[in-house]
Amino acid sequence: MRQGDTGCTDPPGAALSPHGSHLVQLDDGSWRYLVVNHGGREAVEIFALETAENNEPSLQWQGCLFPAGNTVMNDVVGLRNGDVIYTRMYHPDDLLGKLRALLGFESGDVWRWSRATGTRLLPGTGGSLTNGIEISADERFIFINQYMDKEIQKYDLAAQEVVGRAPVANADNSAWAPGGELWVASQSLEAASYLACTGDPAVTCGTAFDIVALDPETMESRVIFQHQGPPMGAATVAIPHRGKVYIGSFLGDRLLVVPMSEFTLS
């Protein structure tokens, strides 16, 4: 069954350039994988996660949804009822839009899509270089990383307002840890280092980073891991799994794998 916007009729093909993603189980028990795509079109691609007879997982494209106009997206989360929430980093049609964002001016926000109502802005979500997003298990709150504002916002979806804030410098993307904390990759944004790294995206960047653990109830945070230099820096996300933590970057060609024992978890 085709999902998303009715105007999205063709899969992205080889042009697919993925960014943020989210796996969600829908009310009917099926699994949906959402992927922000910048390749060929700006869209959230919708895939069904299926399991073949040999128990190997596979993705089947189901459709896509298009963001509001003048949008470069970053991250996405899905709800069990099929709704989709995504972040807008900045307005690409503004010649200095990305520069304004890096200088700390408001550039982004958060949007919600549903089949019934289409795409609408969530009020009170404006920020500077709005980045990663996560959603609580009960789907009551989303956690918004406002990168250049140096804070994470806890947003009540029913009340449509920010109900908590945590100061975290340059918060990129987040992931839930087994103990219920939100793990956030926080980068050191030094202009000289950033410009040197982004000059060639294929080169591994040694920019310093922290992994921050955030209590979603109290919004208190603490650094649980720090790193700078080889073999990889500029972390964007940290995913714990079976005693190891997998850390990604927006630059270079490698993934950092760290034993969980190297993290300060208490």
Phi, psi and omega in degrees: 000129180292137181236165179086208181287140180294336181281354179265104188247346185234143176292162184289335179068207185292345181284352183309126176230091189284151176232242179291155180211164180203137176254128182222141174266123183281169182301332181276003178094347180282160180252134179240134178246120183256136183224123171290128183238127176254358187267113179084327177201155174267112185199160167263112180278139183246123179238148169265131175269119183235160179240125180281177181298332179273011178070011176277130180286153177214156178248132177241121181295134183242348183146191177205168173229144183262141180285175171301157181300157175059054187225133162248116182276168175233302188223168187209148169225153178245154176251159183297332181278001179102350178294158180228137177238131181225159177259142171255125179283310183197174180263112184292337181283349174277116186306324181251020186301312181292322178296318178301318180298314181293337177272358175098007177277153181298130184223339188226183183187188183233140184232152178235133178245139169219154180297327184284319187247353182077212186258133178217149179285137172275117185297145176080015183254009181297143179195182183256114183057054180306128194239242186290163180213145171223165183230142180289158183300328179274001178063022178276324185235150164244153180242116190253125178270107177266094194305302184277346173280350177058046177205158172249131181254136173261118189243125179276115184291328180285313180283342182055055178204156175284126183245000178194154180218147176225128178286114176221119185289129172049056180284119182270271181238163187232159175207147179282137176262159184304329181278001178098358176278158174260120179266128186238132174274122183241124185257152171274113185260082174264127189305313183298316180294317182297314181294323179294319181290316185284351177297331177217097184300343181279347182273133178295133185256135182262014181307135182296150177210158173240150165253122185251133175261126183246129174280115185291344179274307184269343185065021173277144184228159177208149179278128181247352178199141178225148179201149174210139176091198182298154002276353182195142174231201177051049182295142178248337182198151177229120184245113177279138180199118174051053174082002177230159176239125181259120187244124180257169179220158177271002180226152176086192188230028186221164178239132179268127179244120186237132175300140180302333181297342180275357178264142178273098190261001179218000000 
